[in-house]
Amino acid sequence: MTAQEANYDGLVGLTHNYGGLSAGNLASAHNVGQISRPREGALQGLAKMKRLHEAGLIQGVLPPHERPFLPLLHEAGFTGSDAQIIEKAAKHAPSLLRAVSSSAFMWAANAATISPSSDTRDGRLHASAANLVTMLHRSIEGPQTARSLQAAFPDKGHFCIHAPLPTQESFGDEGAANHVRLCAEHGSPGVEIFVHGRLAGFAPGLKFPARQTLQANQALVRRHGLNMDRVVFAAQAQSTIEAGAFHNDVVCVGAKTCLFFHEYAFADTAQTLEAISRAADGLFEPQFVQVNQDEVPLRDAITSYLFNSMLVEIPGEERLVLIAPAECRETASVARYCDKLVAGNGPIGRVEFVDVRQSMRNGGGPACLRLRVVLSDAERAAANPDMLLSDALYAKLTDWVKRHYREQLAPADLADPNLLVEGREALDALTAILSLGSDFYPFQRA
């Protein structure tokens, strides 16, 4: 079966701001309270999508969520008109207003876990929206994410879209940020690697929370109908979580047969690599590219987001390409390593740098912004074509952003009820552009 890997990127939202909501995310904590630039952030994300589209990759678009999210403020006891609710929340619960105004949904790597049809028992692509229960501002995303996935992949004969796992800490699930798939070819069976930070109910007393549970990963494997012989469960190193690697994709990324990771990514590296090799036996020979601490200190890897790069197969190029944030070029140890990496004969042949600085300042690199979806030819034909980037769609979305997004957003601006009105007008227009239907968002169904 022929297949290609698509990247579905989350569009940066109209309320993109630096709220400092994510414990363990060093960039988020460092930039809390600063003025953000939503229009610039959205255009940076679109520019990255366009570069990948022009390189011959399938590039999809996932729409922003409605923000501020008034249903949570209603549930929290705020009453009155929309403007009055926002005014009261700003006065009496400003941290809650920041949470319901978060644009963290733009990091589509947390949107869901995807298993391609070549791995599943029923021969359909399975996608499970993440519940993101660890953080309040992200726990509200799951239902809308599921609607986005259903809009992108509407054909139930080809796709099975699952609701989030139970919203309880035992099933803490942060999506594809803790999932890697290796394969010989995208259309052939692969090895799916599920990384967890903790066991359900087990709190090791870290200063930063371990977000993904083993039990969540086990549930995903069951509901996706995966072959257990081709599945690897791996534990993330607790010391690495403490250092600020809140998701595994901050210290590890993989594509095709290549796993690119930091020396301190896993609790037991030797055991993890052995398990991957065993699961891949008869399918392909894994290529492990380990970056040692003496080459790139963990701190530099985390602040530069070297491993939160996209590792992609570009048509016409023999080796994989690392799409890295510009910060990697500005971090001395990482820049030196990148030069060494491409000079060798390994699986990664080129590093390309992209500017996603607005996202980076909130703790999300190029890989955070995308959800990888392997599509067979038939599945691509069954996907929503209006959510797949083309030159025409890029032009429409760029114009849409320039017309609707604010140039900058200060923390105090979240109290402005006009932000809600502007957002709803923008999202209403977007539903027509992406063919999402007239009842896609909560405010459209009110």
SEFIBA-376831 format. One line per 2 residues: their letters; for each residue x, y, z of C-alpha. Coordinates in steps of 0.1 Angstrom, whole numbers, plus 2048, in hexadecimal, padded with zeros to 3 digits. Example, Ala and Ser with C-alpha at 12.3 -4.5 7.8 and 13.67 -1.06 7.14 Angstrom:
<lotors>
AS) 87B,7D3,84E | 889,7F5,847
</lotors>
This chain:
<lotors>
MT) 800,800,800 | 80E,822,7F6
AQ) 80B,83D,811 | 819,85F,81A
EA) 81E,871,83B | 809,890,83E
NY) 80F,8AC,857 | 7EF,8BC,865
DG) 7FA,8DC,876 | 7E6,8EF,890
LV) 7DE,913,886 | 7EA,92C,8A1
GL) 7CC,93A,8B2 | 7BF,95E,8B3
TH) 7C5,95F,8D9 | 7E9,953,8D8
NY) 7F8,961,8F8 | 813,95A,911
GG) 7FF,94F,92F | 81A,939,93F
LS) 800,91D,945 | 815,8FF,93F
AG) 829,8F2,95D | 849,8E2,951
NL) 84A,8F5,931 | 869,90B,935
AS) 862,922,918 | 83F,928,923
AH) 84A,931,946 | 866,948,93A
NV) 850,95D,923 | 831,95F,939
GQ) 820,981,937 | 832,98E,918
IS) 820,99D,8FB | 818,983,8E0
RP) 813,988,8BB | 7F7,971,8AF
RE) 7F7,97D,88B | 81C,977,888
GA) 819,955,899 | 7FE,949,881
LQ) 811,955,862 | 831,944,86F
GL) 81D,923,872 | 80E,927,84F
AK) 831,92F,841 | 83E,90E,84F
MK) 820,8FB,840 | 826,90B,81E
RL) 84B,901,81E | 842,8DD,824
HE) 826,8DE,80B | 83E,8EC,7F1
AG) 857,8D1,7F9 | 83D,8B7,7EE
LI) 82F,8AC,80F | 80A,8A9,817
QG) 802,8C6,82E | 7E1,8C8,841
VL) 7D2,8E4,857 | 7C0,8E0,878
PP) 7AA,8FE,882 | 7AE,912,8A2
HE) 796,90C,8BF | 77D,925,8CC
RP) 78E,93C,8E5 | 786,949,8FF
FL) 773,929,906 | 754,935,918
PL) 745,913,91F | 75F,90D,93A
LH) 758,930,949 | 733,927,94A
EA) 73B,906,95C | 751,91A,975
GF) 732,92E,97F | 736,94E,96B
TG) 715,95C,95E | 708,979,949
SD) 70F,984,925 | 72F,978,914
AQ) 73F,99A,91B | 734,999,940
II) 742,976,944 | 764,980,936
EK) 764,99F,94C | 75C,98B,96B
AA) 776,970,963 | 790,98B,95D
KH) 789,99A,97F | 783,97C,995
AP) 795,95F,984 | 7B0,96D,96C
SL) 7C3,94C,96B | 7A4,93B,960
LR) 79F,955,944 | 7C2,94E,939
AV) 7BB,929,938 | 79C,92C,923
SS) 7AE,944,90B | 7CC,92D,905
SA) 7D6,926,8E1 | 7E9,906,8EB
FM) 7D3,8F2,8D3 | 7EA,8FF,8B7
WA) 803,8E4,8C2 | 7F3,8C8,8AE
AN) 80D,8AF,8B9 | 7F7,8AD,8D9
AA) 7D7,8AB,8C6 | 7D5,886,8C2
TI) 7E7,865,8BE | 7E6,856,89B
SP) 7EA,832,890 | 7EB,82D,86A
SS) 7D5,813,859 | 7F4,7FD,851
DT) 7F8,7F8,877 | 7D4,7F2,882
RD) 7C0,7D2,884 | 7A2,7E0,871
GR) 7B6,7F1,856 | 7A9,814,85E
LH) 7BD,832,86A | 7B6,837,88F
AS) 7B9,858,8A0 | 7B3,85F,8C6
AA) 7AF,883,8D0 | 7C4,88A,8EF
NL) 7B3,892,910 | 7D0,8A8,91D
VT) 7C3,8A6,941 | 7E3,8B2,952
ML) 7DE,8D7,949 | 7BD,8E9,94D
HR) 7C2,8FF,92E | 7C8,8E0,918
SI) 7AE,8C9,928 | 792,8DC,915
EG) 7A1,8D4,8F3 | 797,8AF,8EE
PQ) 773,8B1,8E1 | 77B,8CD,8C8
TA) 79A,8BB,8BD | 785,89C,8B6
RS) 76D,8B2,8A1 | 78B,8BF,88D
LQ) 797,89B,887 | 774,890,87C
AA) 773,8AE,864 | 795,8A5,856
FP) 78E,880,853 | 769,87C,84F
DK) 767,85A,83D | 760,83F,858
GH) 76A,824,83F | 78E,830,840
FC) 790,843,861 | 787,83C,885
IH) 788,85B,89B | 787,854,8C0
AP) 77C,86B,8DC | 796,873,8F6
LP) 79E,859,911 | 78C,85E,933
TQ) 794,880,941 | 7A5,872,960
ES) 7CA,874,96A | 7CE,84E,966
FG) 7C9,853,940 | 7DE,873,93C
DE) 7E3,875,917 | 7F7,890,905
GA) 7F4,883,8E2 | 80E,87D,8C7
AN) 828,891,8DA | 82F,870,8ED
HV) 82C,859,8CF | 844,850,8B3
RL) 83F,839,895 | 85B,829,882
CA) 857,816,861 | 869,80B,841
EH) 84F,81C,82B | 831,830,837
GS) 818,818,827 | 828,7F9,838
PG) 823,7ED,85C | 838,800,875
VE) 843,801,899 | 82F,818,8B0
IF) 842,825,8CE | 82D,833,8EB
VH) 841,846,906 | 833,84D,929
GR) 83F,863,945 | 82D,851,961
LA) 816,835,96C | 7F2,83D,975
GF) 7EF,849,999 | 815,84A,99D
AP) 822,86D,9A5 | 848,86C,9A9
GL) 849,88F,9B9 | 859,8A1,99C
KF) 857,8C7,99A | 848,8C4,977
PA) 82B,8AC,96F | 830,88C,95A
RQ) 813,88F,943 | 810,86E,92F
TL) 806,84E,941 | 80F,82A,938
QA) 7EA,821,93C | 7E0,83B,923
NQ) 7F8,82D,90A | 7EC,80A,910
AL) 7C8,815,90A | 7D2,826,8E9
VR) 7E2,806,8DD | 7C3,7F2,8E5
RH) 7AA,80A,8D5 | 7BF,80E,8B6
GL) 7C2,7E8,8B2 | 7E8,7E7,8AF
NM) 7FD,7C8,8AD | 80E,7C5,8CF
DR) 82D,7B6,8BF | 832,7D7,8AD
VV) 82C,7ED,8CB | 847,7FB,8E3
FA) 83F,80B,904 | 85B,821,911
AQ) 860,836,930 | 86C,85A,92E
AQ) 889,862,945 | 87C,874,964
ST) 89A,88A,966 | 893,896,943
IE) 870,8A0,94C | 87F,8B3,969
AG) 895,8C5,951 | 878,8D1,93D
AF) 870,8B6,923 | 84B,8B6,92B
HN) 844,8A0,90C | 85A,885,8FC
DV) 85B,899,8DC | 871,8B2,8EE
VC) 88D,898,8EF | 884,87F,8D3
VG) 877,87F,8AF | 875,863,896
AK) 86D,85D,871 | 86E,83F,85A
TC) 88A,828,869 | 89B,844,87C
LF) 898,84C,8A1 | 8A9,86D,8AA
FH) 8AC,872,8D0 | 8BF,881,8ED
EY) 8D5,86A,903 | 8BE,872,920
AF) 89C,86E,90E | 893,84C,91D
AD) 894,83D,940 | 8A7,81F,932
TA) 8B5,826,90F | 8C4,804,909
QT) 8A4,7F2,912 | 890,80A,8FC
LE) 8A6,806,8DE | 8A6,7E0,8E2
AI) 880,7DF,8E3 | 87E,7F4,8C4
SR) 896,7DE,8B1 | 882,7BF,8BC
AA) 861,7CE,8B1 | 870,7D8,890
DG) 87E,7B6,889 | 874,7AA,866
LF) 867,7CD,85D | 886,7E3,85C
EP) 8A7,7EB,86D | 8A3,809,885
QF) 8BD,825,882 | 8C4,834,8A4
VQ) 8D3,857,8A5 | 8DC,85F,8C9
VN) 8E7,882,8D3 | 8FE,880,8F1
QD) 8FE,898,90E | 921,8A3,907
EV) 917,8AD,8E4 | 8F7,8BF,8EC
PL) 8EF,8C4,911 | 8CB,8BC,91A
RD) 8C5,8E0,923 | 8CF,8EC,900
AI) 8BA,8D1,8F0 | 89C,8DC,903
TS) 8A0,902,8FF | 8A8,8FF,8D9
YL) 88E,8E3,8D3 | 8A6,8CF,8BE
FN) 891,8B0,8C1 | 870,8C3,8BD
SM) 87A,8C6,899 | 867,8B4,87D
LV) 879,896,86E | 86B,892,84B
EI) 870,880,82B | 873,89A,80F
PG) 86B,88D,7EC | 88B,88A,7D7
EE) 8A3,88B,7F5 | 8B4,86A,7FF
RL) 8B7,872,824 | 89F,881,83D
VL) 89C,8A6,844 | 89B,8B6,866
IA) 884,8D4,867 | 892,8E6,885
PA) 889,907,897 | 8A0,924,890
EC) 8AA,923,8B5 | 8BE,904,8AD
RE) 8D4,919,896 | 8D8,932,8B3
TA) 8E3,919,8CD | 908,912,8C9
SV) 909,8ED,8D4 | 8EA,8E5,8BF
AR) 8F7,8F8,8A0 | 918,8E4,8A2
YC) 906,8C4,8A6 | 8F0,8CB,888
DK) 90E,8D1,872 | 91D,8B0,87E
LV) 8FC,89E,879 | 8F9,8A6,854
AG) 91E,8A1,84C | 91C,87C,855
NG) 90C,860,842 | 8EF,85A,85A
PI) 8C9,85B,852 | 8C6,881,856
GR) 8D5,894,839 | 8CA,8B8,83E
VE) 8BE,8D1,858 | 8A6,8ED,84D
FV) 89E,908,866 | 87C,919,869
DV) 870,937,87D | 854,92E,894
RQ) 85F,945,8B0 | 83D,94F,8BC
SM) 835,92A,8C3 | 858,923,8D1
RN) 854,93F,8EB | 837,92B,8F8
GG) 849,90A,8F7 | 840,8FB,8D5
GP) 858,8F4,8B8 | 851,8E9,894
AC) 848,8C6,89F | 82F,8D2,8BA
LR) 81B,8E4,89F | 814,8C5,88A
LR) 802,8A4,88D | 810,888,877
VV) 7F7,874,863 | 801,858,84C
LS) 7E7,856,830 | 7E3,83C,815
DA) 7D9,848,7F2 | 7B5,83E,7F9
ER) 7B5,84F,81C | 7C4,86F,80D
AA) 7A8,86F,7F3 | 78E,86B,80F
AN) 79C,887,825 | 78D,8AA,825
PD) 79E,8BA,807 | 797,8DD,815
ML) 7AC,8D6,833 | 7CB,8CD,81E
LS) 7E2,8EA,815 | 7E4,8F7,7F2
DA) 7F1,917,7E4 | 7CD,924,7E3
LY) 7C6,919,807 | 7E6,929,813
AK) 7DC,94A,803 | 7B9,948,812
LT) 7C7,940,835 | 7E1,95B,833
DW) 7C7,975,829 | 7B0,968,845
VK) 7CB,96C,85F | 7D4,98F,854
RH) 7B0,99A,855 | 7A7,98B,877
YR) 7C5,987,88D | 7D2,9A2,8A5
EQ) 7F5,9AC,8A0 | 7FD,9A9,8C5
LA) 7ED,99E,8E5 | 7F6,9A9,908
PA) 7EA,996,927 | 7D0,9B1,92F
DL) 7C1,9AD,90D | 7B2,98C,916
AD) 798,99F,92A | 78C,9B1,90B
PN) 76A,9A1,900 | 770,9AD,8DD
LL) 78A,992,8DA | 76E,978,8DD
VE) 75A,98A,8C2 | 778,98D,8AB
GR) 780,968,8B0 | 75D,95C,8A8
EA) 75B,971,889 | 77D,963,87D
LD) 774,93E,885 | 752,942,874
AL) 764,94C,854 | 77E,930,858
TA) 763,915,85A | 75A,91E,836
IL) 77E,91E,82A | 785,8FC,838
SL) 762,8ED,832 | 75D,8E6,857
GS) 737,8EB,857 | 722,906,867
DF) 721,8F5,88A | 745,8ED,88F
YP) 74C,904,8AD | 738,906,8CD
FQ) 72D,92A,8C6 | 71E,91F,8A5
RA) 709,905,8B6 | 6FC,91D,8D2
</lotors>
